[in-house]
């Protein structure tokens, strides 16, 4: 191989390596998402990255994207009240709290919302409706909804989750 060919080969290879490093040093956070970076040496950074294009250290830092849009969850319960079974459905609108994302990521991982909201909704609904009759569930619907929402807001804050709305979808025999 001649000297000119060798120089051309090294130039192409070094351009490819530099191009690859530049490509690996940029990441995009799409609309409705936030990102947290995991650094191989120091762990999860406390900074939350908003929408847009951001820089990272290639091969050292890895971004994890979180969907911070409102997400609906529906919980169906079958309650035993005074000898009869009652079907009870609740819809919850929740999202991850952007200020608590690094802590949420460390404790619960990237799928935190789907891991936490259904169990705490089930727990709150069971505890609030356990001593109610069918008539009370129908006539005191707004009060029960408010109790469930307050319970979910309090419990969700422990996990970095904002509960925005709760609605009782159906109550039937």
Backbone bond lengths (Angstrom), bond angles and torsions (degrees), N, CA, C in turn:
res aa  C-N    CA-C-N  psi(-1)  N-CA   C-N-CA  omega(-1)  CA-C   N-CA-C  phi
1 X - - - 1.445 - - 1.537 107.22 -
2 X 1.292 115.36 131.78 1.466 120.01 -176.97 1.530 110.17 -77.68
3 X 1.311 115.87 165.49 1.456 121.95 -178.89 1.522 111.29 -62.52
4 X 1.313 118.30 -39.64 1.466 122.55 179.66 1.530 111.41 -64.63
5 X 1.334 116.13 -40.45 1.465 119.49 178.33 1.529 111.07 -67.68
6 X 1.330 115.53 -39.39 1.463 120.25 179.29 1.535 110.81 -63.49
7 X 1.325 117.68 -42.87 1.462 122.13 178.24 1.526 109.99 -63.33
8 X 1.317 117.56 -41.94 1.469 121.75 179.45 1.532 110.09 -64.03
9 X 1.326 117.72 -42.31 1.466 122.09 179.18 1.528 110.74 -63.65
10 X 1.329 117.84 -45.89 1.465 121.30 178.37 1.533 111.22 -63.99
11 X 1.301 117.11 -37.18 1.470 120.76 178.69 1.522 110.76 -64.37
12 X 1.326 116.57 -44.40 1.469 120.74 179.67 1.529 110.12 -65.78
13 X 1.328 117.91 -44.29 1.461 121.07 179.52 1.530 111.81 -64.01
14 X 1.328 117.68 -44.56 1.460 119.40 -179.86 1.528 110.84 -68.23
15 X 1.321 119.54 -34.69 1.465 121.82 175.65 1.534 109.81 -64.47
16 X 1.329 116.98 -38.30 1.467 121.00 177.72 1.524 111.85 -66.27
17 X 1.325 117.32 -42.11 1.469 121.25 179.10 1.527 110.03 -65.63
18 X 1.325 117.60 -46.08 1.465 121.29 179.15 1.528 110.08 -62.75
19 X 1.323 117.22 -43.72 1.469 120.88 178.45 1.525 111.62 -61.76
20 X 1.333 117.19 -41.08 1.460 121.49 178.21 1.524 111.85 -64.17
21 X 1.339 117.10 -41.52 1.468 120.71 178.55 1.525 111.16 -65.80
22 X 1.325 117.34 -39.72 1.465 120.38 178.05 1.525 109.34 -64.96
23 X 1.326 117.27 -43.39 1.468 121.46 179.38 1.531 110.63 -62.52
24 X 1.326 117.30 -39.48 1.462 121.60 -179.20 1.529 112.97 -76.30
25 X 1.336 118.44 -11.29 1.460 120.22 -176.69 1.533 112.77 -95.85
26 X 1.330 118.29 5.49 1.457 121.91 -178.52 1.528 108.78 -126.07
27 X 1.335 116.33 139.99 1.468 119.76 173.26 1.521 109.37 -139.79
28 X 1.317 116.04 155.43 1.456 122.92 -176.70 1.530 110.01 -114.62
29 X 1.327 115.96 134.72 1.457 121.74 173.59 1.528 106.25 -106.74
30 X 1.342 118.12 112.06 1.470 120.17 -176.98 1.522 112.82 -72.66
31 X 1.307 115.12 169.67 1.465 122.46 -179.92 1.526 110.89 -58.55
32 X 1.337 116.37 137.39 1.462 121.09 178.85 1.518 114.00 80.50
33 X 1.313 117.40 9.66 1.460 122.05 -179.56 1.520 110.67 -125.84
34 X 1.307 115.92 163.36 1.460 123.94 170.26 1.519 106.30 -134.90
35 X 1.324 116.51 161.37 1.465 120.20 -178.49 1.529 110.19 -129.31
36 X 1.317 113.72 148.95 1.463 122.76 172.76 1.519 105.47 -125.33
37 X 1.328 116.58 139.98 1.467 120.24 -177.83 1.516 110.89 -104.75
38 X 1.334 114.63 132.97 1.460 121.55 172.23 1.520 107.72 -100.27
39 X 1.335 116.36 122.47 1.456 122.86 177.70 1.527 107.84 -100.95
40 X 1.326 117.17 129.78 1.474 121.20 -176.21 1.532 113.16 -61.70
41 X 1.319 117.08 -23.18 1.454 120.34 -177.58 1.531 113.14 -97.70
42 X 1.327 117.00 -39.67 1.467 119.57 -174.12 1.527 114.08 -110.45
43 X 1.321 118.88 -2.67 1.462 121.23 179.18 1.519 112.59 88.63
44 X 1.319 116.67 -153.71 1.459 122.42 -176.53 1.524 109.74 -76.82
45 X 1.333 116.00 126.12 1.465 120.87 176.66 1.521 109.11 -75.11
46 X 1.319 117.23 150.02 1.467 122.09 -178.64 1.529 113.00 -82.85
47 X 1.306 117.60 -5.92 1.462 121.24 -179.52 1.525 110.58 -81.80
48 X 1.335 116.31 137.84 1.460 122.67 175.44 1.525 106.74 -106.00
49 X 1.335 116.88 124.83 1.458 122.05 -176.34 1.527 109.88 -93.26
50 X 1.357 117.07 125.62 1.463 120.15 179.60 1.531 111.55 -79.04
51 X 1.330 115.66 -174.29 1.463 121.19 178.41 1.521 110.06 -59.36
52 X 1.338 116.63 145.19 1.458 120.65 176.61 1.518 112.02 129.01
53 X 1.323 114.89 -171.18 1.468 122.35 -179.16 1.523 108.35 -99.84
54 X 1.336 115.52 134.36 1.463 121.36 -176.38 1.527 109.85 -135.67
55 X 1.322 115.60 159.35 1.460 121.43 178.37 1.525 110.39 -101.46
56 X 1.335 114.70 150.22 1.457 122.23 175.47 1.524 108.54 -144.66
57 X 1.328 116.39 165.14 1.461 119.76 176.74 1.533 108.20 -83.57
58 X 1.331 117.43 121.55 1.462 119.13 -178.28 1.529 112.00 -62.93
59 X 1.308 116.18 141.19 1.460 126.26 177.27 1.531 113.24 69.31
60 X 1.342 118.73 -5.58 1.465 121.70 -179.07 1.524 110.37 -111.82
61 X 1.319 116.76 -39.51 1.462 120.97 -176.74 1.519 110.58 -112.33
62 X 1.334 115.09 140.61 1.461 121.24 179.90 1.533 109.24 -130.35
63 X 1.357 118.20 118.05 1.466 120.09 179.33 1.532 111.75 -80.98
64 X 1.335 115.77 143.98 1.463 122.62 173.60 1.521 107.14 -119.71
65 X 1.332 115.81 125.26 1.457 120.99 -177.92 1.524 110.90 -90.14
66 X 1.336 115.40 142.33 1.467 122.47 177.00 1.517 109.09 -124.77
67 X 1.310 116.81 133.63 1.459 122.61 174.83 1.526 107.25 -81.94
68 X 1.338 117.66 115.80 1.468 120.80 -177.74 1.528 111.94 -106.70
69 X 1.337 116.79 15.21 1.457 119.94 175.58 1.528 109.24 -79.08
70 X 1.334 115.99 159.66 1.461 120.65 176.50 1.520 109.84 -62.32
71 X 1.318 116.29 134.80 1.459 120.99 178.40 1.524 109.69 -126.71
72 X 1.338 117.07 134.40 1.465 119.94 -179.85 1.528 111.81 -86.02
73 X 1.309 115.69 143.76 1.465 122.72 174.48 1.523 106.79 -133.00
74 X 1.312 116.75 133.48 1.461 120.78 177.40 1.519 108.24 -117.46
75 X 1.320 115.12 129.34 1.464 121.43 -179.78 1.525 108.45 -117.67
76 X 1.335 115.99 125.20 1.458 122.03 177.52 1.524 108.47 -105.99
77 X 1.337 115.81 130.55 1.461 120.38 179.54 1.515 109.48 -126.23
78 X 1.300 115.52 148.49 1.459 121.51 171.85 1.524 106.22 -114.19
79 X 1.323 115.18 110.98 1.460 121.43 -175.34 1.516 110.37 -100.06
80 X 1.300 116.23 145.27 1.465 123.77 175.40 1.519 106.86 -104.15
81 X 1.344 117.19 110.02 1.459 120.25 -177.01 1.519 110.64 -132.37
82 X 1.327 116.54 113.63 1.474 123.26 175.49 1.526 112.20 51.67
83 X 1.310 116.65 46.15 1.454 121.78 174.43 1.517 115.41 85.69
84 X 1.302 119.36 0.52 1.472 120.59 178.19 1.527 109.96 -127.28
85 X 1.315 115.10 153.70 1.462 120.40 178.77 1.518 109.21 -95.34
86 X 1.330 115.96 136.54 1.456 122.01 -179.62 1.524 108.27 -123.23
87 X 1.334 115.98 130.24 1.458 121.01 173.64 1.522 108.20 -90.77
88 X 1.336 115.48 128.39 1.462 121.67 -173.18 1.522 107.51 -132.37
89 X 1.337 118.25 125.66 1.463 122.28 179.75 1.520 110.94 -124.13
90 X 1.323 115.13 137.17 1.463 122.11 -179.05 1.522 108.43 -130.12
91 X 1.347 115.66 137.93 1.462 121.12 174.23 1.527 107.99 -111.09
92 X 1.326 116.04 131.33 1.466 122.43 -178.08 1.521 108.24 -121.24
93 X 1.341 116.67 132.18 1.458 121.98 171.96 1.524 107.69 -104.75
94 X 1.327 115.99 122.30 1.466 120.31 -176.50 1.524 110.18 -143.10
95 X 1.323 114.35 160.85 1.464 120.66 175.40 1.529 108.98 -151.18
96 X 1.321 115.21 162.22 1.459 120.28 176.95 1.523 109.80 -74.23
97 X 1.307 116.43 139.54 1.461 122.05 176.40 1.529 107.82 -76.58
98 X 1.324 116.78 121.93 1.468 119.43 -174.86 1.523 112.82 -65.88
99 X 1.329 117.82 -32.01 1.472 119.09 -178.15 1.528 112.00 -72.45
100 X 1.327 117.64 -22.00 1.465 121.37 -178.67 1.528 113.71 -102.11
101 X 1.330 117.81 10.45 1.470 120.14 -175.57 1.532 114.74 -57.74
102 X 1.332 120.66 -45.49 1.471 118.61 179.94 1.537 112.69 -59.57
103 X 1.325 116.78 -42.39 1.466 120.33 179.17 1.525 110.88 -67.30
104 X 1.333 116.28 -43.15 1.468 120.76 178.48 1.525 110.16 -60.64
105 X 1.334 116.89 -42.00 1.462 120.95 179.62 1.530 111.21 -63.35
106 X 1.334 116.87 -41.88 1.470 120.30 179.32 1.525 111.64 -64.49
107 X 1.338 116.53 -42.80 1.466 120.83 -174.49 1.525 113.95 -81.92
108 X 1.335 117.15 -40.29 1.471 120.30 -169.68 1.518 115.05 -121.27
109 X 1.319 117.80 -11.45 1.448 120.03 179.62 1.518 112.92 86.55
110 X 1.332 116.36 -176.20 1.462 120.52 -174.13 1.531 114.45 -73.07
111 X 1.306 118.72 -15.00 1.463 122.32 -177.15 1.530 111.48 -105.68
112 X 1.320 117.08 32.99 1.468 122.79 -171.33 1.520 113.46 -58.42
113 X 1.303 117.78 -42.57 1.465 120.67 -175.79 1.524 111.40 -61.69
114 X 1.320 116.69 -45.09 1.472 120.90 -179.79 1.523 112.52 -71.98
115 X 1.313 117.00 -21.37 1.461 120.96 179.43 1.526 111.20 -83.33
116 X 1.326 117.60 -35.19 1.463 121.19 -171.45 1.528 113.90 -95.94
117 X 1.326 118.82 -45.25 1.468 120.69 -170.06 1.531 113.86 -61.24
118 X 1.334 121.37 -48.72 1.472 118.36 -179.63 1.531 114.60 -58.64
119 X 1.341 120.54 -45.72 1.461 118.62 179.25 1.530 114.32 -65.90
120 X 1.343 118.02 -40.06 1.461 117.76 -178.78 1.527 110.71 -72.15
121 X 1.333 117.52 -29.12 1.468 120.70 175.62 1.520 109.73 -66.92
122 X 1.313 116.16 -45.95 1.467 120.95 178.72 1.530 110.40 -59.94
123 X 1.319 115.44 -45.57 1.472 121.23 -179.69 1.534 111.32 -61.67
124 X 1.331 117.19 -46.62 1.466 120.95 -178.90 1.527 111.19 -65.01
125 X 1.320 117.09 -43.78 1.473 120.59 -179.57 1.522 110.98 -64.24
126 X 1.307 117.19 -44.05 1.468 120.70 179.52 1.523 111.23 -61.70
127 X 1.335 116.93 -46.80 1.460 119.48 -175.90 1.528 112.26 -67.64
128 X 1.318 117.81 -34.36 1.465 120.89 -176.91 1.526 112.41 -82.53
129 X 1.326 117.84 -32.51 1.469 120.42 -175.19 1.523 113.89 -99.57
130 X 1.330 118.63 -0.21 1.461 120.18 -172.04 1.536 114.44 -62.88
131 X 1.308 118.93 -31.83 1.468 120.72 -177.65 1.527 112.60 -106.91
132 X 1.310 117.68 17.81 1.466 121.39 -177.26 1.532 110.23 -100.00
133 X 1.322 114.83 146.26 1.466 120.47 174.14 1.527 107.99 -88.48
134 X 1.325 115.74 170.59 1.459 120.52 178.21 1.525 110.28 -60.08
135 X 1.325 116.97 -43.36 1.461 121.07 -179.79 1.528 111.57 -61.74
136 X 1.323 117.04 -40.04 1.461 120.43 178.20 1.532 111.15 -66.35
137 X 1.338 116.46 -39.08 1.463 119.98 178.82 1.526 111.57 -62.88
138 X 1.326 116.37 -34.18 1.459 120.06 -179.67 1.526 111.21 -80.68
139 X 1.320 117.87 -47.41 1.467 120.67 -174.31 1.528 112.89 -77.48
140 X 1.321 118.27 -30.38 1.471 121.77 -178.72 1.528 111.39 -103.83
141 X 1.296 116.01 29.82 1.466 122.57 -174.13 1.529 112.47 -55.07
142 X 1.323 118.63 -45.39 1.466 121.47 -178.01 1.527 112.00 -66.75
143 X 1.333 116.31 -39.65 1.467 119.54 178.48 1.526 111.26 -66.46
144 X 1.321 116.27 -41.43 1.474 121.37 179.23 1.518 109.56 -65.37
145 X 1.338 116.93 -42.09 1.465 121.49 177.99 1.529 110.16 -59.10
146 X 1.334 116.68 -44.28 1.468 121.03 179.98 1.531 111.19 -64.76
147 X 1.324 117.38 -41.14 1.467 120.30 177.81 1.526 111.10 -62.34
148 X 1.337 116.08 -44.28 1.475 120.43 179.16 1.520 109.82 -62.92
149 X 1.334 116.79 -44.38 1.467 120.18 -179.51 1.526 111.24 -62.43
150 X 1.330 117.42 -45.65 1.467 120.42 179.24 1.529 111.36 -60.67
151 X 1.319 115.80 -42.87 1.463 120.56 178.84 1.534 110.95 -63.14
152 X 1.336 116.49 -43.99 1.470 120.42 -179.29 1.530 111.54 -68.52
153 X 1.323 117.54 -38.35 1.467 119.58 178.15 1.529 110.82 -62.42
154 X 1.330 115.41 -45.27 1.473 120.26 179.89 1.527 110.73 -63.33
155 X 1.310 116.28 -46.99 1.472 121.14 -177.79 1.529 111.23 -69.74
156 X 1.337 116.92 -38.94 1.464 121.26 -179.42 1.515 112.33 -64.49
157 X 1.321 117.97 -36.04 1.470 121.52 179.58 1.526 111.63 -61.36
158 X 1.334 116.80 -29.96 1.467 120.45 177.69 1.527 111.54 -64.25
159 X 1.343 116.44 -25.61 1.466 121.58 -177.28 1.529 112.66 -108.42
160 X 1.333 118.34 6.03 1.463 120.84 -178.91 1.515 112.58 75.43
161 X 1.327 116.79 35.83 1.461 121.73 -179.18 1.527 108.81 -122.40
162 X 1.331 115.80 132.10 1.459 121.60 176.69 1.526 109.04 -97.73
163 X 1.327 116.20 117.51 1.465 121.20 175.06 1.518 106.34 -91.94
164 X 1.327 116.55 118.94 1.456 121.61 -173.50 1.527 111.92 -96.29
165 X 1.330 117.59 -39.08 1.453 119.99 -177.05 1.522 110.41 -151.01
166 X 1.323 114.77 148.90 1.460 122.32 174.76 1.518 107.06 -133.15
167 X 1.313 117.14 134.32 1.472 121.04 177.26 1.516 109.07 -135.58
168 X 1.329 115.83 136.15 1.473 120.16 173.51 1.516 105.57 -83.61
169 X 1.314 116.19 114.71 1.456 121.88 -174.76 1.514 111.52 -81.72
170 X 1.330 116.77 -45.12 1.474 118.25 -179.65 1.523 110.69 -154.97
171 X 1.334 113.35 148.80 1.452 122.80 172.94 1.515 105.14 -135.99
172 X 1.341 116.38 118.89 1.484 118.77 -179.07 1.526 109.67 -151.26
173 X 1.349 114.19 164.30 1.458 120.23 177.12 1.488 110.63 -74.24
